[in-house]
Amino acid sequence: MSLQETLARFQKQQEKCQTTLASIATARQASAKPSAPQRTTPNLQKATPPNASSSANARPPAPAVKFSNDTERLQIINSIRRAPVGAQIKRVIDLLLERREALTPEQINEACYVDVNANRAVFESLKNNPKVNYDGRFFSYKSKHEVKNKEQLLVLIRRFPEGMPVIDLKDAYPNVMEDLQTLKAERKVWLLSNFDSQEDIVYPNDPRVPIKVDDDLKQLFRSIELPRDMLDIEKDLQKNGMKPATNTAKRRAAAQIQGISSKSKPKKKKHEISKRTKLTNAHLPELFQNLSSK
């Protein structure tokens, strides 16, 4: 039996019960007041019609289930909280680096959906991370060097006369790279590239030691002509007590022993298709329209 038929049957039973109750009530009132039976019966029947009583006892329809309009955001939150611990930690560190302010676990959860309090592994990893500072209540980003402005940056650079990598300064504060370029324009620091690591190194330009080169010395330096052969350059370096980075004589001797020649290898002759060639794809005659007559 279907659900609709069951409901219809139930409603009919309810109507019969209400009719029976109304009849019993009418009979009791008639026996109590015999002088006016015709008067009370229609009023009672009018006051409690079967349809009205059944509709009054019927339950109101349940409200339709409404799905959240924020389903996409909830899916993102679920995927973030189910992600590995390392991914959640990186998300929090990126937030702290961007904000540059101390945040509580509740604020972190609201901003990047990582529930630090609910995930013990994330909490312990953040607390022990070298890039994160935790004071018992707030989490904040911890840079390698604690500088906040251009003046403090210059003081820090002057502590390292041998130079320091620029990568160690990039996360000091938001506009540190702009201040570094400003110091370079003011000739207070030097920015040089390290060819070994392909990283920039910043050096302090000490204003207490101004170096001025005479024009005669510059002209003398530019007038010196270097030897054209690498053998002569290496000999001059050795005369001045320096060890050359190359050994041209050894390299040329090894080339003569191995018989290295500069002749290019002969090119292989390209095979042409002729009528005598055995064709394995003869079912495609359009490929062999221009066969050589050889």
Secondary structure per residue as TSV (DSSP state, phi and psi in degrees):
chain	resnum	aa	ss	phi	psi
A	1	M	-	360.0	133.8
A	2	S	-	-76.3	166.2
A	3	L	H	-65.8	-38.1
A	4	Q	H	-64.9	-41.7
A	5	E	H	-66.3	-37.6
A	6	T	H	-63.6	-42.2
A	7	L	H	-65.0	-40.7
A	8	A	H	-64.4	-40.5
A	9	R	H	-65.4	-39.5
A	10	F	H	-63.8	-41.9
A	11	Q	H	-63.5	-38.4
A	12	K	H	-64.3	-41.3
A	13	Q	H	-63.5	-38.4
A	14	Q	H	-64.0	-41.8
A	15	E	H	-63.3	-40.9
A	16	K	H	-63.9	-41.7
A	17	C	H	-63.8	-41.8
A	18	Q	H	-66.2	-38.6
A	19	T	H	-64.4	-41.2
A	20	T	H	-64.8	-43.1
A	21	L	H	-64.2	-39.6
A	22	A	H	-64.4	-37.9
A	23	S	H	-66.8	-41.6
A	24	I	H	-63.3	-43.9
A	25	A	H	-63.1	-37.4
A	26	T	H	-66.7	-40.4
A	27	A	H	-65.6	-39.1
A	28	R	H	-66.5	-41.5
A	29	Q	H	-67.3	-34.1
A	30	A	H	-67.3	-38.6
A	31	S	H	-71.9	-30.5
A	32	A	H	-76.1	-33.8
A	33	K	-	-128.0	84.3
A	34	P	T	-73.8	-20.3
A	35	S	T	-71.2	-24.9
A	36	A	-	-135.1	62.5
A	37	P	H	-73.3	-36.9
A	38	Q	H	-71.0	-14.0
A	39	R	H	-88.8	-38.2
A	40	T	H	-84.1	-31.2
A	41	T	H	-63.0	-50.8
A	42	P	H	-63.9	-36.3
A	43	N	H	-64.3	-40.8
A	44	L	H	-66.5	-42.7
A	45	Q	H	-65.4	-33.8
A	46	K	H	-72.7	-32.6
A	47	A	H	-75.5	-32.4
A	48	T	S	-124.9	71.1
A	49	P	-	-68.5	151.6
A	50	P	H	-60.8	-42.6
A	51	N	H	-65.6	-38.7
A	52	A	H	-67.4	-42.0
A	53	S	H	-66.3	-39.2
A	54	S	H	-67.6	-37.1
A	55	S	H	-72.1	-30.0
A	56	A	H	-71.5	-36.7
A	57	N	H	-82.0	-15.3
A	58	A	S	-69.1	139.4
A	59	R	-	-73.4	143.8
A	60	P	-	-68.4	149.7
A	61	P	-	-63.3	141.1
A	62	A	-	-68.9	142.3
A	63	P	-	-64.2	146.3
A	64	A	-	-66.1	142.0
A	65	V	-	-72.7	125.7
A	66	K	-	-107.8	121.4
A	67	F	-	-77.8	152.4
A	68	S	-	-65.8	139.3
A	69	N	T	-77.0	-6.2
A	70	D	T	-107.1	35.6
A	71	T	H	-63.0	-40.1
A	72	E	H	-63.3	-42.3
A	73	R	H	-65.0	-39.4
A	74	L	H	-65.3	-35.5
A	75	Q	H	-66.5	-39.0
A	76	I	H	-64.2	-43.8
A	77	I	H	-61.0	-42.7
A	78	N	H	-64.1	-41.8
A	79	S	H	-67.2	-35.7
A	80	I	H	-67.2	-44.1
A	81	R	H	-74.2	-17.7
A	82	R	T	-94.9	-2.0
A	83	A	S	-71.5	163.5
A	84	P	-	-61.0	161.4
A	85	V	H	-61.7	-40.7
A	86	G	H	-61.3	-39.7
A	87	A	H	-67.0	-38.7
A	88	Q	H	-68.1	-38.4
A	89	I	H	-64.4	-43.2
A	90	K	H	-61.1	-38.2
A	91	R	H	-64.0	-40.4
A	92	V	H	-69.3	-42.4
A	93	I	H	-64.2	-39.6
A	94	D	H	-62.5	-37.5
A	95	L	H	-65.6	-45.6
A	96	L	H	-64.9	-36.8
A	97	L	H	-66.5	-37.6
A	98	E	H	-73.4	-43.0
A	99	R	H	-75.6	-39.0
A	100	R	-	58.1	41.0
A	101	E	S	-148.4	158.1
A	102	A	-	-76.2	133.6
A	103	L	B	-128.5	143.2
A	104	T	-	-81.5	164.1
A	105	P	H	-58.0	-34.8
A	106	E	H	-66.4	-40.1
A	107	Q	H	-68.3	-35.9
A	108	I	H	-64.4	-42.8
A	109	N	H	-63.0	-39.4
A	110	E	H	-70.0	-32.1
A	111	A	H	-85.6	-42.4
A	112	C	H	-127.4	8.2
A	113	Y	-	67.2	20.7
A	114	V	-	-98.9	114.5
A	115	D	-	-85.7	93.5
A	116	V	T	-66.8	-39.5
A	117	N	T	-68.7	-33.7
A	118	A	T	-81.6	-20.2
A	119	N	-	-111.5	105.0
A	120	R	H	-65.8	-36.7
A	121	A	H	-65.5	-41.4
A	122	V	H	-65.4	-41.3
A	123	F	H	-62.6	-47.1
A	124	E	H	-67.5	-38.1
A	125	S	H	-67.4	-39.7
A	126	L	H	-66.3	-40.4
A	127	K	H	-64.1	-32.0
A	128	N	T	-100.1	5.1
A	129	N	-	-75.8	134.8
A	130	P	T	-67.4	-16.5
A	131	K	T	-95.0	3.6
A	132	V	E	-126.1	136.5
A	133	N	E	-110.2	128.3
A	134	Y	E	-126.7	122.3
A	135	D	-	-103.9	15.8
A	136	G	S	102.5	-18.4
A	137	R	S	-138.1	-41.4
A	138	F	-	-111.2	146.2
A	139	F	E	-105.6	139.6
A	140	S	E	-146.6	161.2
A	141	Y	E	-78.9	140.1
A	142	K	-	-119.1	108.2
A	143	S	-	-83.1	167.6
A	144	K	S	-69.3	-37.0
A	145	H	S	-123.6	127.1
A	146	E	-	-85.5	84.0
A	147	V	-	-126.6	148.6
A	148	K	-	-121.0	-17.5
A	149	N	S	-150.9	-177.1
A	150	K	H	-68.0	-37.7
A	151	E	H	-63.8	-46.4
A	152	Q	H	-65.3	-33.8
A	153	L	H	-63.8	-43.3
A	154	L	H	-64.9	-41.0
A	155	V	H	-61.1	-40.4
A	156	L	H	-65.6	-44.4
A	157	I	H	-63.8	-36.4
A	158	R	H	-70.2	-13.8
A	159	R	T	-77.7	-12.5
A	160	F	-	-121.4	78.9
A	161	P	T	-65.1	-22.0
A	162	E	T	-81.9	-1.9
A	163	G	-	97.1	155.7
A	164	M	E	-141.7	145.2
A	165	P	E	-64.4	139.7
A	166	V	G	-67.5	-28.0
A	167	I	G	-63.2	-24.2
A	168	D	G	-76.3	-10.2
A	169	L	T	-108.1	-9.9
A	170	K	T	-64.2	-29.1
A	171	D	T	-103.1	15.4
A	172	A	S	-65.6	-51.2
A	173	Y	S	-157.2	166.9
A	174	P	T	-56.2	-47.2
A	175	N	T	-104.4	37.5
A	176	V	H	-68.9	-34.6
A	177	M	H	-69.0	-35.9
A	178	E	H	-65.1	-40.9
A	179	D	H	-66.4	-33.6
A	180	L	H	-66.4	-40.7
A	181	Q	H	-68.0	-33.9
A	182	T	H	-65.7	-42.4
A	183	L	H	-63.3	-35.4
A	184	K	H	-67.5	-42.5
A	185	A	H	-64.5	-32.0
A	186	E	T	-81.6	2.1
A	187	R	T	60.4	33.8
A	188	K	S	-95.9	-20.1
A	189	V	E	-138.4	163.5
A	190	W	E	-118.9	137.0
A	191	L	E	-112.5	115.5
A	192	L	E	-125.0	150.9
A	193	S	E	-93.0	139.4
A	194	N	E	-96.9	114.2
A	195	F	T	-72.0	-22.3
A	196	D	T	-73.4	-46.9
A	197	S	T	-104.8	-1.2
A	198	Q	T	56.9	36.2
A	199	E	E	-124.0	152.3
A	200	D	E	-81.8	140.8
A	201	I	E	-118.3	133.7
A	202	V	E	-104.3	132.3
A	203	Y	E	-120.4	143.8
A	204	P	E	-76.9	141.4
A	205	N	-	-102.9	98.0
A	206	D	-	-69.9	115.5
A	207	P	T	-71.0	-12.6
A	208	R	T	-78.4	-13.1
A	209	V	S	-122.6	73.2
A	210	P	-	-73.9	133.1
A	211	I	-	-112.8	123.2
A	212	K	-	-122.6	123.7
A	213	V	-	-101.3	130.5
A	214	D	-	-68.8	153.3
A	215	D	H	-66.2	-32.3
A	216	D	H	-64.0	-40.2
A	217	L	H	-67.4	-38.2
A	218	K	H	-62.9	-42.8
A	219	Q	H	-66.0	-39.4
A	220	L	H	-64.0	-41.1
A	221	F	H	-63.6	-40.6
A	222	R	H	-76.5	-20.9
A	223	S	H	-84.5	-10.9
A	224	I	-	-73.7	127.3
A	225	E	-	-103.0	126.7
A	226	L	-	-78.5	148.4
A	227	P	-	-62.3	149.9
A	228	R	S	-84.0	-24.1
A	229	D	S	-95.8	137.3
A	230	M	H	-65.8	-26.4
A	231	L	H	-63.7	-42.4
A	232	D	H	-67.2	-36.5
A	233	I	H	-64.7	-42.5
A	234	E	H	-65.9	-36.5
A	235	K	H	-65.8	-41.3
A	236	D	H	-64.3	-38.4
A	237	L	H	-63.9	-41.6
A	238	Q	H	-67.8	-34.4
A	239	K	H	-63.2	-32.5
A	240	N	T	-92.1	12.5
A	241	G	T	80.2	19.8
A	242	M	-	-112.4	145.7
A	243	K	-	-96.7	119.3
A	244	P	-	-69.4	149.9
A	245	A	S	-78.0	-16.1
A	246	T	-	-118.4	163.3
A	247	N	-	-134.3	85.9
A	248	T	H	-66.7	-38.2
A	249	A	H	-62.5	-44.1
A	250	K	H	-65.9	-39.7
A	251	R	H	-65.9	-39.7
A	252	R	H	-70.9	-36.0
A	253	A	H	-65.2	-41.6
A	254	A	H	-64.9	-34.1
A	255	A	H	-68.1	-35.9
A	256	Q	H	-71.8	-36.7
A	257	I	H	-67.6	-42.6
A	258	Q	H	-77.2	-9.0
A	259	G	T	67.4	41.1
A	260	I	-	-73.1	123.2
A	261	S	-	-114.5	156.9
A	262	S	-	-92.9	5.8
A	263	K	-	-72.1	138.0
A	264	S	-	-80.0	149.8
A	265	K	-	-69.1	140.9
A	266	P	-	-66.3	140.0
A	267	K	-	-76.6	141.3
A	268	K	-	-71.3	138.8
A	269	K	-	-71.4	131.4
A	270	K	-	-77.2	126.7
A	271	H	-	-75.0	130.9
A	272	E	-	-100.2	152.0
A	273	I	-	-88.1	125.1
A	274	S	B	-121.7	-177.9
A	275	K	T	-69.1	-23.3
A	276	R	T	-83.2	-9.5
A	277	T	S	-70.5	135.3
A	278	K	-	-78.6	118.2
A	279	L	-	-96.5	130.2
A	280	T	S	-100.1	-10.6
A	281	N	-	-124.7	55.1
A	282	A	T	-69.7	-9.9
A	283	H	T	-76.1	-2.8
A	284	L	-	-116.5	77.0
A	285	P	G	-67.3	-21.9
A	286	E	G	-68.2	-14.9
A	287	L	G	-80.2	-15.5
A	288	F	G	-124.1	38.0
A	289	Q	T	-76.9	-28.7
A	290	N	T	-108.2	53.0
A	291	L	-	-74.7	145.2
A	292	S	B	-73.7	147.0
A	293	S	-	-82.0	-2.1
A	294	K	-	-70.2	360.0
